[in-house]
Amino acid sequence: MNIGESIAKKRKALGMTQKDLAGRLHVSFQAVSKWEQNVSCPETTLLPAIAELLGTSVDSLLGYRSPILTDYEARYQNGEYYWGFEPNRFCYEIMRRKPPVKPLKVLDIGCGEGKDAVFLARNGYQVTAFDLTDSGLEKGRILAEKCHTYVDFFKADLKDFHPTQDYDIIFSSGVFHFIPPELRSEILESLQTHTKENGLHTINVFVEKAFVKEGPGKDKDRYRWKSGELFTHYSNWLIHKMDEEIFDCNSGGIPHKHCMDSMIAEKKPLP
Ligand SMILES: C[S@@+](CC[C@H](N)C(=O)[O-])C[C@H]1O[C@@H](n2cnc3c(N)ncnc32)[C@H](O)[C@@H]1O
């Protein structure tokens, strides 16, 4: 799909007219019409604003699909739930440490097909969850509906996600190795700032160990963390749990191992 078709498709899906979009971008509706007919292209400087208004990314407008996106979209387009329905054990830790005796807001980052987000919502949390994949999010919505619960699922890229509200609990499993090292401090600081006092972060990351042989062909756009690195970003928080474990994995049909650091940390008020 070219950029004009992309704009037209997303604009129509949002129920916007060409005039609406043009007005928001301060351009003429004829300009929008020309983009959509591929007679001309929008100025490069307008692309971020167009993407934001249409609820998408510049990459997606330009038809770029990252290998990660393609990989997970392919896994999730199958009718089965790739990750199953068993909640992550962190979910039980969350329930034990912060039971939903009052409305508690949870953010699930890189929620995949939504099994953990839906589990937490069913148990009384107000859950917001995002992922890069449309197919994962769609399956999450279906699962929530089947379970008679609601999760605010939306599409976003963790690398340029800016929280607009504060959360009681931020949860992420198997996702942070997609953050390049140079973006880690900024992203974690932003998530920490948007966490309420006494709020929790429950996060795990894949780490590199010289003696652990990873599976083949999975290095592109994945950046394993240094052992212990995650914890160094939480020196002012109360660390309830930090663990490192090595486990077997058979994804892709080739037996291999992973090393993972897991952490539960609580934001404490500063004096
Ligand atoms: C290993 S799966 C984990 C899914 C889910 N957390 C679970 O445990 O079932 C990694 C997920 O991260 C998502 N992901 C990868 N890069 C991302 C990014 N930059 N922003 C948001 N999600 C991303 C993928 O689409 C995928 O669903």
The ligand as a Tripos MOL2 file, in Angstrom:
@<TRIPOS>MOLECULE
LIG
   27    29     1     0     0
SMALL
NO_CHARGES

@<TRIPOS>ATOM
      1 C1          7.6080  -12.1200   23.6280 C.3       1 LIG1
      2 S1          6.1500  -11.2490   23.1790 S.3       1 LIG1
      3 C2          5.4110  -11.0310   24.7840 C.3       1 LIG1
      4 C3          3.9340  -10.7910   24.7180 C.3       1 LIG1
      5 C4          3.2500  -10.6900   26.0830 C.3       1 LIG1
      6 N1          3.8830   -9.7200   26.9370 N.3       1 LIG1
      7 C5          3.2010  -12.0290   26.7470 C.2       1 LIG1
      8 O1          4.0330  -12.2580   27.6470 O.co2     1 LIG1
      9 O2          2.3480  -12.8380   26.3670 O.co2     1 LIG1
     10 C6          6.7820   -9.6350   22.8020 C.3       1 LIG1
     11 C7          5.7130   -8.6400   22.4020 C.3       1 LIG1
     12 O3          6.3100   -7.3420   22.3340 O.3       1 LIG1
     13 C8          5.7210   -6.6490   21.2490 C.3       1 LIG1
     14 N2          6.6580   -5.5800   20.8580 N.ar      1 LIG1
     15 C9          7.8720   -5.7110   20.2930 C.ar      1 LIG1
     16 N3          8.4380   -4.5000   20.1210 N.ar      1 LIG1
     17 C10         7.5370   -3.6060   20.5930 C.ar      1 LIG1
     18 C11         7.5370   -2.1920   20.6700 C.ar      1 LIG1
     19 N4          8.5810   -1.4730   20.2390 N.pl3     1 LIG1
     20 N5          6.4600   -1.5600   21.1930 N.ar      1 LIG1
     21 C12         5.3990   -2.2920   21.6280 C.ar      1 LIG1
     22 N6          5.3460   -3.6450   21.5800 N.ar      1 LIG1
     23 C13         6.3970   -4.2890   21.0590 C.ar      1 LIG1
     24 C14         5.5380   -7.7050   20.1850 C.3       1 LIG1
     25 O4          4.5820   -7.3340   19.2230 O.3       1 LIG1
     26 C15         5.1030   -8.8830   21.0330 C.3       1 LIG1
     27 O5          3.7100   -8.9540   21.1490 O.3       1 LIG1
@<TRIPOS>BOND
     1     1     2 1
     2     2     3 1
     3     2    10 1
     4     3     4 1
     5     4     5 1
     6     5     6 1
     7     5     7 1
     8     7     8 2
     9     7     9 1
    10    10    11 1
    11    11    12 1
    12    11    26 1
    13    12    13 1
    14    13    14 1
    15    13    24 1
    16    14    15 ar
    17    14    23 ar
    18    15    16 ar
    19    16    17 ar
    20    17    18 ar
    21    17    23 ar
    22    18    19 1
    23    18    20 ar
    24    20    21 ar
    25    21    22 ar
    26    22    23 ar
    27    24    25 1
    28    24    26 1
    29    26    27 1
@<TRIPOS>SUBSTRUCTURE
     1 LIG1         1 GROUP 0 **** ****
